[in-house]
Amino acid sequence: MTDETESQIEHHLREALRHLNEAQDGDLRKTNAIALEQVSNTVSMVLREHSEDGE
């Protein structure tokens, strides 16, 4: 993975954690969809990078 990709992944993971923490502290309905989207995007990005590295 490139440094830029790792930086993007770290950003997405931090955002997902932030949203999950907000969900624990407050309005779960508001933050749940955002947190799930962030986690999904991060997992997709990691899988995409992993498959590209294997080619």
GIRA-V249416 format. One record per residue. N is the residue number from 0. PHI is phi in whole degrees, 0 to 359 (NA if undefined). D_FIRST is the distance of its C-alpha to the first C-alpha in Angstrom with 1 decimal. Layout:
N:PHI:D_FIRST, N:PHI:D_FIRST
This chain:
0:NA:0.0, 1:278:3.8, 2:300:6.6, 3:296:8.2, 4:295:6.1, 5:298:6.5, 6:296:9.9, 7:295:10.8, 8:297:10.2, 9:300:12.3, 10:300:14.7, 11:297:15.2, 12:295:15.8, 13:295:18.2, 14:296:20.0, 15:298:20.4, 16:296:21.9, 17:299:24.1, 18:293:25.4, 19:295:26.0, 20:296:27.9, 21:297:29.9, 22:296:30.8, 23:291:32.2, 24:270:34.1, 25:209:35.5, 26:281:35.7, 27:299:33.7, 28:297:34.4, 29:289:33.0, 30:266:29.7, 31:301:29.1, 32:297:28.0, 33:294:25.7, 34:298:24.1, 35:298:23.8, 36:296:22.2, 37:297:19.6, 38:296:18.7, 39:299:18.8, 40:298:16.4, 41:294:13.9, 42:298:14.3, 43:299:14.1, 44:296:10.8, 45:297:9.3, 46:296:11.3, 47:297:10.5, 48:296:6.7, 49:296:8.0, 50:291:10.7, 51:291:9.0, 52:293:7.3, 53:280:10.9, 54:280:12.6
